[in-house]
Amino acid sequence: MSGAAITGLGWAATALFVGSYFFARPAALRTVQMLGALLWIVYGALIGAPPVIVANALVVAAAAWTLARQRACQVPR
């Protein structure tokens, strides 16, 4: 992958992650956060940056845990 494509991936991950905060529904926010963090993990792997990979793996885990907990606590309609 070219350097420009890797940089573009990093910017796309940034835009997706920041954009997640504009979602009103918590489930949508968490889902988009996870997608952005997954892009960051790929970016981190491509540039060889373990801290980027680990930090975003933690974001994915936290968002998934929060989303699962939220869904488990919902009262069926």
C-alpha positions in Angstrom: 0.0 0.0 0.0 1.4 3.4 -0.9 2.2 6.1 1.7 -0.6 8.3 0.4 -3.1 5.5 0.7 -2.0 4.8 4.3 -2.2 8.5 5.1 -5.7 8.6 3.6 -6.7 5.6 5.7 -5.5 7.5 8.8 -7.5 10.5 7.9 -10.6 8.4 7.1 -10.3 6.8 10.5 -10.1 10.2 12.1 -13.1 11.5 10.3 -15.2 8.4 11.1 -14.2 8.5 14.8 -14.9 12.2 15.2 -18.1 11.9 13.2 -19.4 9.2 15.6 -20.0 11.9 18.2 -22.7 13.5 16.0 -24.9 10.5 16.3 -27.8 11.0 18.7 -28.5 7.3 19.3 -25.9 5.8 21.7 -26.0 2.5 19.7 -25.1 4.3 16.5 -22.3 6.3 18.2 -20.8 3.1 19.6 -21.0 1.3 16.3 -19.4 4.1 14.3 -16.7 4.4 17.1 -15.9 0.7 16.7 -15.6 1.1 12.9 -13.3 4.1 13.2 -11.2 2.3 15.8 -11.0 -0.8 13.5 -9.7 1.5 10.7 -7.1 2.9 13.2 -6.0 -0.7 14.0 -5.4 -1.4 10.3 -3.6 2.0 10.0 -1.5 1.2 13.1 -0.6 -2.2 11.7 0.4 -0.7 8.4 2.7 1.9 10.0 4.0 -0.6 12.6 2.7 1.3 15.6 1.7 -1.1 18.5 0.5 1.8 20.7 -2.1 2.8 18.0 -3.2 -0.8 17.7 -3.5 -1.5 21.4 -5.2 1.9 22.2 -7.8 1.3 19.5 -8.3 -2.4 20.4 -9.2 -1.1 23.8 -11.7 1.4 22.2 -13.3 -1.4 20.2 -13.6 -3.5 23.4 -15.0 -0.7 25.5 -17.5 0.3 22.8 -18.6 -3.3 22.2 -19.0 -3.9 26.0 -21.0 -0.7 26.4 -23.2 -1.6 23.4 -23.8 -5.1 24.6 -24.6 -3.9 28.1 -27.0 -1.4 26.8 -28.8 -3.9 24.7 -29.0 -6.4 27.6 -30.6 -3.8 29.8 -33.3 -2.8 27.2 -36.8 -3.8 28.1 -38.4 -5.8 25.2 -41.4 -4.0 23.6 
